[in-house]
Every structure is written in structure tokens, then in C-alpha cells.
């Protein structure tokens, strides 16, 4: 879209953006010292910035939104908003991802790879972990414990358990496969460096191995089975025995909600379809055709958005497949 602007308009646009950035640094109502300028946000939200639903609590969604001009990201922040489109609020600048909601606290990573704790009431932020020697990946809150990967500059990863109430961290395991963590009841499921499934018991602090699992973990279910995917296959593993649940081409993203796996597929023409696989009935259905792939959910609603920075956010009702556009204009 921006490529169509002529040189004069781009120059004026950049002047407006720069003036907005200047005003961002004047006030002090956002936790990390770079609060929101209404002029800046008003201008850019109208340009359909890239949005990612990161988490939800009740009727509130938390998401990342940023603006690109000439393929350069100029602004990136963590926002909250009611699912009815009201009450939009900037919570934090320089937000990266892996958002967890714990009571009135948010846990996530920033653009520097640090682990941040943010009080939603005061907007006061604390850096828990992360520095020049290592960065943080994939935090996940289970009960009162925040688990995360601590990766050093040599790409070696340790699994850390941070006890939120005690504000104390311990090392659970060293040299693990760092890409995904999952929960099983009050325990943490992860892959070691040899791609074995491991379960760490938060009470006994002991690790049990469940055997080799050469795929990405999606989730560990209450029956102790693990759902994962590899190539085009979704696979379930229980006590070392694996079975293929279903196969699907061109998978872009997937989410497990209430014993259902929701999968979005994107073909070479960027045409997207959303499928639902029931773990109870073993049935695979297409529920919607949309413009963008699946990125998150809130209750019965799925969210879809472009990764180009030029698309709207779409809401899909899983009950009836109805599609609506989420309005992210400043209000």
C-alpha cells in the first residue's frame, strides 16, 4: 500500500510519524517510559497495522500491533481491548510475544529478549530475567509457576521455573530442546536435547521421560498423551505408542481448544481455510474460509490476521463460522 504513495506524500508521512514519536517520549503514563501518543496511534491504526492476538482473559483480549512503512517496523506495542471493540489501551511498548495472564499481572518477552512482569493496574514493569549473555523464549504460566527457556549466546538452553509468589527462580533442566513448552495438569512438559518427552513434577521436582518424540509439541492432554505435528501429520503419542490423527497440506498455524484442534491452511495464492478436528469424535471439518491465517482465540472466537502488516483482524465464531472484522481504531 505504501509503495503507491508518491515521494512528497511519503515525506509528509514520515514527518507526521516523527512528530508522533517525539510526543510519545514527553508524557509518562506507560510502564516502560515510552507512553502512547494519541496523535501517533490515531494516524497509524487507520493504516491497518499488523495485529496478533496473544492471550485473553474474560472478555478482554491482549494483542501486539505494529506499523510498517517501506518494510520497516516503526512502532510495536502490547494493547488490551474488549472483544466488543471498546476500551483500547496501550500497555507496553517494545513488546515481542509469549504473553501470559496471571491475575492482574502479565508476563511476556520484550524486543530485547528479556522476561517482563507488568502490573495491569499500575502499568509498572519489572525485568525478571534476560541480559546480553542470554535471552528468554516461550514463557508459560502453570498454576503459580512461570516456566521459560533461558538461551545463552551459544544456543544452549536451560529450563527455568520462576515461583511467582515467592519471586524465586530455580533451574529445572539444562541443555534442552528449546522451541516448545506445554503443560500437563500442574506439571511442565518439554523436549530434551535428544528429543525425548520429559515431564517435570512441580511437587516432587523429579523428571520422568516418556520416550522419543521427533516432532513439535502442541500440547500434553490430561490423559498423558502428547499432541504434536511433523510435516503434514498431526500425531498423538501415549506411553511411547504413536498414531496419526489426521493429515493436512499447507498448515500455517494450529491451536488446541477444548479437545478440538483448529488448523489454518494457506495455499500459494494466500487463500486460507480453517479446519476443526475433534479429539472426541475423530472428525475433521472445515468451518470457515478467510483472508488470513489463524493467530489466536478468545473463548469461542478464533482470530485471523495477515503477517504482512497490511491486513485487518478477522473474528471467526466457532459455533456457526460467522466472520467479522475487529475494528482496531483508537477509541
C-alpha positions in Angstrom: 0.0 0.0 0.0 2.7 2.4 1.0 4.6 1.7 -2.2 1.9 3.5 -4.1 2.5 6.8 -2.3 4.4 9.4 -4.2 7.6 10.9 -2.8 6.0 14.0 -1.4 3.4 12.1 0.5 5.9 9.7 1.9 8.0 12.7 3.1 4.9 14.3 4.8 4.0 10.9 6.3 7.4 10.5 7.8 7.3 14.0 9.3 4.0 13.2 10.9 5.4 9.9 12.3 8.4 11.6 13.6 6.3 14.3 15.3 4.2 11.4 16.9 7.4 9.7 18.1 8.5 12.9 19.7 5.3 13.3 21.6 5.5 9.7 22.7 8.5 10.5 24.8 7.0 13.5 26.6 4.5 12.0 29.0 4.9 9.2 31.4 1.7 7.1 31.5 3.1 3.8 30.2 5.3 1.5 32.1 8.5 1.5 30.0 8.9 5.2 29.6 7.5 5.4 26.0 3.8 6.1 26.5 1.2 6.3 23.9 0.6 9.5 21.8 -3.0 9.7 20.7 -2.0 11.6 17.5 0.6 8.9 16.6 -1.7 6.0 17.3 -4.7 7.6 15.5 -2.7 8.1 12.4 -1.2 4.6 12.2 -4.2 2.5 13.2 -6.0 3.8 10.2 -3.3 2.2 8.1 -4.3 -1.4 9.1 -1.2 -2.3 11.2 -0.3 -5.9 11.8 -2.0 -7.4 14.8 -1.5 -10.6 16.7 -3.8 -11.9 19.4 -1.5 -13.1 22.2 -3.9 -14.0 25.0 -7.2 -13.3 26.6 -9.0 -13.1 30.0 -12.7 -12.9 30.3 -14.0 -10.5 27.6 -10.6 -8.8 27.2 -8.0 -9.6 24.6 -4.3 -8.7 24.7 -2.5 -8.3 21.4 0.5 -7.0 19.6 0.1 -4.3 17.0 2.8 -2.6 14.9 3.1 -0.4 11.9 5.3 -0.9 8.8 6.4 1.8 6.4 8.6 0.8 3.4 9.1 -2.6 5.0 10.4 -1.1 8.3 8.6 -1.5 11.6 8.3 1.9 13.2 6.1 1.1 16.2 5.3 -2.1 18.2 3.2 -2.3 21.4 1.1 -4.5 23.7 -2.6 -3.5 23.8 -5.7 -4.6 25.5 -9.3 -4.2 24.3 -12.7 -5.7 24.9 -13.9 -8.2 22.4 -16.8 -5.9 21.5 -14.2 -3.4 20.2 -14.3 -0.9 23.1 -11.7 0.2 25.6 -8.5 0.1 23.6 -5.4 0.7 25.8 -1.7 0.7 25.2 0.0 -1.3 28.0 3.7 -1.6 26.9 6.0 -0.6 24.1 8.8 -2.8 22.6 6.6 -5.9 23.1 7.7 -9.1 21.5 5.4 -12.0 22.5 4.6 -15.2 24.6 2.0 -13.4 26.7 0.7 -15.0 29.9 -2.0 -13.6 32.1 -1.8 -14.3 35.9 -4.3 -12.4 38.0 -3.5 -8.7 37.5 0.0 -9.5 36.1 1.2 -10.0 32.5 4.3 -12.0 31.7 5.9 -11.7 28.3 9.2 -11.1 26.4 10.3 -7.7 25.0 12.1 -6.9 21.8 15.5 -7.3 23.7 14.7 -10.9 24.7 14.1 -10.0 28.3 11.3 -11.5 30.5 9.0 -8.8 31.7 6.4 -8.7 34.5 3.8 -6.0 34.0 1.1 -4.9 36.6 -2.0 -4.2 34.6 -3.4 -1.7 37.1 -0.3 0.4 37.7 1.4 -0.4 34.4 4.6 -0.8 36.4 7.1 -3.2 34.7 9.9 -5.3 36.2 12.6 -7.2 34.2 12.8 -10.7 35.7 15.4 -12.3 33.5 17.5 -11.8 30.4 20.6 -9.7 29.5 23.4 -9.5 27.0 24.6 -13.1 27.8 21.3 -14.8 27.3 17.7 -14.2 26.1 14.3 -15.6 27.1 12.0 -17.7 25.0 8.5 -19.2 25.4 7.4 -18.3 29.0 4.4 -20.3 30.2 2.4 -19.9 33.4 1.2 -23.1 35.1 -0.6 -22.5 38.4 1.7 -20.2 40.4 4.9 -21.1 38.4 6.3 -19.3 35.4 8.3 -21.6 33.2 10.6 -20.3 30.5 13.6 -21.1 28.3 16.9 -19.3 29.1 19.2 -19.4 26.0 22.8 -18.4 26.1 24.9 -17.0 23.2 25.9 -20.5 22.2 22.3 -21.5 21.7 22.4 -23.8 24.8 19.1 -23.7 26.6 18.1 -24.2 30.3 14.5 -24.7 31.6 13.8 -22.2 34.4 10.9 -22.3 36.9 10.0 -18.9 38.5 7.8 -19.1 41.5 5.6 -16.0 41.2 4.5 -15.6 44.8 8.0 -16.2 46.2 9.7 -14.3 43.4 12.3 -17.1 43.3 13.7 -19.0 40.3 15.3 -22.4 40.1 16.8 -24.4 37.2 14.8 -27.4 36.2 16.9 -28.8 33.4 19.9 -28.0 31.3 20.7 -28.3 27.6 17.1 -28.9 26.4 15.4 -28.5 23.0 14.1 -25.0 23.5 11.3 -24.5 21.0 8.2 -25.5 22.8 6.9 -26.0 26.3 3.5 -27.4 27.3 1.6 -28.1 30.4 0.2 -31.3 31.8 -2.0 -30.6 34.9 0.4 -28.7 37.2 3.5 -30.0 35.6 5.7 -28.9 32.7 6.3 -30.9 29.5 9.3 -30.3 27.4 11.8 -32.0 25.0 15.4 -32.7 26.0 18.3 -32.2 23.5 17.7 -35.8 22.3 14.0 -35.1 21.5 12.7 -37.2 24.4 9.5 -36.1 26.0 10.1 -35.1 29.6 7.7 -34.3 32.4 8.8 -32.3 35.4 6.7 -32.7 38.6 6.3 -29.4 40.4 5.7 -31.1 43.7 8.5 -33.8 43.7 10.8 -31.8 41.4 11.5 -35.1 39.6 11.7 -35.6 35.8 10.1 -38.5 34.0 11.0 -39.4 30.4 8.2 -40.6 28.0 10.4 -41.6 25.1 11.5 -40.2 21.8 9.2 -37.7 20.0 10.7 -36.4 16.8 8.2 -33.5 16.2 7.0 -30.3 17.6 4.8 -30.5 20.8 1.5 -28.8 20.6 0.0 -29.8 23.9 0.0 -32.6 26.5 -3.5 -33.7 27.4 -5.0 -34.8 30.7 -4.7 -38.5 29.8 -0.9 -38.1 29.5 -0.9 -38.2 25.7 1.1 -35.7 23.7 -0.2 -34.0 20.5 2.4 -32.9 18.0 2.9 -32.4 14.3 5.5 -33.2 11.7 5.4 -32.4 8.0 1.7 -32.6 7.3 0.7 -35.1 10.0 -0.9 -34.4 13.4 0.2 -37.2 15.8 -0.8 -38.4 19.2 1.7 -40.2 21.4 0.8 -42.2 24.6 3.3 -44.3 26.5 5.6 -44.3 23.6 3.0 -45.5 21.1 2.1 -43.0 18.3 -0.9 -42.8 16.0 -1.7 -40.3 13.2 -4.8 -38.3 13.9 -5.1 -36.6 10.5 -3.1 -35.2 7.7 -3.4 -31.8 6.1 -1.5 -29.9 3.5 -0.1 -26.3 3.8 -0.6 -26.0 7.5 0.2 -22.5 8.8 -0.8 -22.5 12.4 -2.9 -24.5 14.9 -4.5 -24.1 18.3 -6.0 -26.7 20.7 -9.1 -25.6 22.5 -11.4 -27.9 24.5 -10.5 -31.2 22.9 -10.5 -29.7 19.4 -7.5 -28.9 17.1 -8.1 -25.8 15.0 -5.8 -25.6 11.9 -5.4 -22.9 9.3 -4.0 -23.8 5.9 -2.6 -21.2 3.4 -2.0 -22.1 -0.2 0.3 -20.5 -2.8 -2.4 -17.9 -3.5 -2.6 -17.0 0.2 -6.1 -18.5 0.3 -6.8 -19.6 3.9 -9.2 -22.2 5.2 -9.8 -23.1 8.9 -10.4 -26.7 9.9 -11.5 -28.3 13.2 -10.6 -31.8 14.3 -12.4 -33.2 17.3 -10.3 -35.4 19.6 -13.5 -37.0 20.8 -15.2 -37.9 17.5 -12.0 -38.1 15.3 -13.9 -35.9 12.8 -12.3 -33.2 10.6 -14.5 -30.4 9.4 -13.9 -27.1 7.5 -15.5 -24.3 9.5 -14.5 -21.2 7.5 -12.7 -19.7 4.5 -11.0 -16.4 5.4 -8.4 -14.0 4.1 -5.7 -14.6 6.8 -4.3 -17.5 8.9 -5.2 -18.4 12.4 -3.3 -16.5 15.1 -5.2 -16.8 18.4 -8.5 -17.1 20.2 -10.8 -15.8 23.0 -13.5 -18.1 24.2 -15.4 -19.5 21.2 -13.9 -16.9 18.9 -10.8 -17.5 16.6 -8.7 -14.6 15.4 -7.1 -14.4 12.0 -4.6 -11.8 10.7 -2.1 -11.1 7.9 1.7 -11.3 8.7 2.4 -8.6 6.1 1.2 -5.6 8.2 -1.4 -4.7 5.6 -4.4 -6.7 6.8 -7.4 -6.5 9.2 -8.1 -8.7 12.1 -10.9 -11.2 11.5 -13.0 -12.9 14.2 -14.5 -16.3 13.4 -17.3 -17.7 15.5 -16.6 -21.4 16.0 -20.3 -22.2 16.6 -21.5 -21.0 13.2 -18.5 -20.0 11.2 -19.6 -16.3 11.1 -16.8 -13.9 10.2 -16.5 -10.3 11.5 -13.7 -7.7 11.2 -12.3 -6.5 14.5 -12.0 -2.7 14.5 -8.7 -1.5 16.0 -9.1 2.2 15.5 -8.3 4.3 18.6 -11.3 4.6 20.9 
